[in-house]
Amino acid sequence: MTGPVTPRSIALISQQLREGATTSAEITGRALDAIDRIDDRLNAFVLVDREGAMRAAEHADRILGSGSGAGALTGVPVAIKDIIHMDGLPTRCGSPAYPGEPSDRDAAVVRRLREAGAVMVGKTTTHELACGVFSPPAANPWDTGRVPGGSSGGSGAAVAAGMVPMALGSDTGGSIRIPASVCGIAGLKPTFGRVSRAGVETLSWSLDHIGPLAATVGDCAATLQVLAGHDPADPPTEPSPPPDYSEKLGRGVDGMRLGIMATAPFSPMQEDVEGAFHEVVEHLGELGASVAPLEIPELAFTLDAEFAIVGPEAAAYHRRLLRESPELIDPGIRELFTIGTIMPSTHYRKGLGARRVIHDALRRAFNRDRLDAVITPTLPATAALADQEVFDYGGMEEDVTSSYVRTTAPFNLSGQPALTVPCGFDRDGLPIGLQIAGRPFDEATVLRIGAAYEATTSWSEHRPPVRVE
């Protein structure tokens, strides 16, 4: 199919659809053709539902043509991480241990996307069982020899390359923000309990979050508006209605109080990441925000708490696989799960206790300093090579997984909302991310800050070498 380039953002696509400048069938067809053209280099998708997508697009066009009944995402093509159930399609979780039979239900988030009129084009690559930061065989569109992050790496690559404007991911220790950061896009982990996880395969029931990876902060807000809300099938979801997430997006940051965290566990970091972060802080100050250094020593427990919780909970959820088909699970993941089965319950309880310490320390800091948000580097390093095992921080080596998780997992443990937006590039032309974390259920402020930064810089406008033309 030929024609104009598909707009990258939900907002632009929706505008063109409502103005009659294009149709969902045209937009969706171009998205599907783009996947056919470039996904052999990225492996962002594990399944493309061409027939189902085109049927949904034609239905969306009928609704748009009727002049009534259109939802917030009517006609917009999106993608779904392959740990999230979709009726009629298999959920393989990136693992040979999962059968290929079609699911008989939609996850709650899929159902809400359908109700809003979204067109789902397929399912994206996940690190096996959503437990890792590499997501093989998916590749990074900025450099296909590098990882797209994980575990939602396929979603990050698909959005960054322009195949879809938004793809759903999950985040247990950073799995939305890590791929969004290394792929140079926006990614939002909502507050724990803001978005239903019903119908999503579990890694850790007390740390898992579902949220969008998208071309812009505004697209994250539009998607959250659709996803957020109470679901009886997921009891921790917040019962009160969500606010209007777009209302504050243009209000800027003048007068806001921001805590700046660049010490441990956010350090050490690569020199280019540190330089970009200093420029972010200066820029936010110039926009009128009050910025001040913030240290929370309790965050030193982040990795210990994260893995003390993930191991036992993942092992409990996947106990049948461990018992019946352990040879089908990646050896590294199998080892983590096996340790989780034999770990003393006291160790798990200590992990939960450390989580409470981190949660309370962050809450105290917000209240003591009357903070609107905290600002950190999303990651201490840019995209790793596909076979890279460690980062070197001036003579100190650290494995890639620990490097990525230590800066994102604090906000899984606290349950706070956290957003990443692009804030620069390193000397190799690889994206760098800025992380913005806010008070529980205050995604609106987090999105407001991210939108202000995005609107006053040009980083989100950059495109990777492997992209939709």
Secondary structure, 3 states (H helix, E strand, C coil): CCCCCCCCCHHHHHHHHHHCCCCHHHHHHHHHHHHHHHHHHHCCEEEECHHHHHHHHHHHHHHHHHCCCCCCCCCCEEEEECCECCECCECCCCCCCCCCCEECCCCHHHHHHHHCCCEEEEEECCCHHHCCCCCCCCCECCECCECCCCCCHHHHHHHHCCCCCEEEEEECCCCCHHHHHHHCCEEEECCCCCECCCCECCCCCCCCEEEEEECCHHHHHHHHHHHECCCCCCCCCCCCCCCCCCCCCCCCCCCCEEEECCCCCCCCCCHHHHHHHHHHHHHHHHCCCEEEECCCHHHHHHHHHHHHHHHHHHHHHCHHHHHHCHHHCCHHHHHHHHHHHHCCHHHHHHHHHHHHHHHHHHHHHHHHCCCCEEEEECCCCCCCECCCCEEEECCEEEEHHHHHHHHHCHHHHHCCCEEEEEEEECCCCCEEEEEEEECCCCHHHHHHHHHHHHHCCCHHHCCCCCCCC
